[in-house]
Amino acid sequence: MAWRPHDRAEVDADNPRAWARCDRCYCLTNHYKLRWQFRFAGPRLINTNLLVCENCLDIPNPQERTIVIPPDPVPIKNARPSDTSVETDYLSTDNDFYIEDDTGDNFVIGGENPQ
């Protein structure tokens, strides 16, 4: 009596079970051993509708998960920032040299030169 190959499918005459093929490797196995393949899409797992065997089942890649950024902190009402910055009305260079016009006076931001 000749037997045909059944790949990974188990045959039991007392308790027959359905056979199916893996969607990835196309290997013949018992249907109850096939698992749904999932992957991350946004913050949750989605079903890819692939029934795969144990050898082809992939763990969902966490790098496909979206990053959940926490909310901004609650702002302070009527905040009073400290006055630590010193502003000058004169234009200057990186070396703190004042920029002068043709007459030798310093340039003033937003106004005329005080005399």
C-alpha positions, 0 to 999 in steps of 0.5 A, a space after each residue: 500500500 502506497 502512502 503519499 507524503 503529507 508534509 507536516 500534516 498528521 493523520 489519525 483515523 479515529 480523530 480526523 482533522 482538516 488539512 490546510 496549506 500555510 499561506 507563506 511556505 505552502 506546506 501542508 499541515 493540520 488546519 488547527 495548527 495554523 495561526 493568524 499573522 499580526 503586525 503593528 499598524 499605528 498603536 495596535 496590532 492588525 490581522 494580515 489575514 495570513 494563516 501561517 504555520 509555526 515555522 513561518 509565524 513572525 513576531 510583530 516588529 515593535 519598530 512599526 509601532 507609532 510613538 505615543 508622545 505625552 501631552 504638554 505640561 499645563 502652562 502657568 497662568 500669569 507667569 512672570 519671567 525673570 529679567 536676566 537678558 540685557 538688551 542693547 539698542 545698538 547694533 554690534 558684531 560678534 566681538 561686541 564692536 558697535 557698527 557705525 555709520 558714515 558720521 561715526 555714530 552707532 546704528 540704533 535699532 528701531 529709531 534714530 541715533 541719540 545725540 
